[in-house]
Amino acid sequence: MAQTLEFVFAASDLIEAGWDLKAWAANPTGMAHPFGTYRVEYLPQLTSLKGSFEVNGIAKSVRPGSGQTQHYRQPTISPTVLRT
């Protein structure tokens, strides 16, 4: 998470100075710069973070770009239902 904050902070200054983020993202990276490393590791780190939200059968789902969080409980089958 700290890497994301660092990236956003630095990238916002660079974008204001005229940096073309889309052009940078379109080119491959050798991971020699922390931004390149961040870009390559972003998806695996995000997947790991989402997996850490699952606690005690309650999961948190965030739709990217929506700013909305949904909570849901994993369905369970009651033992009384199985006896009927």
Order of alpha helices (4+ residues) and beta strands (2+ residues): alpha-alpha-alpha-beta-beta-alpha
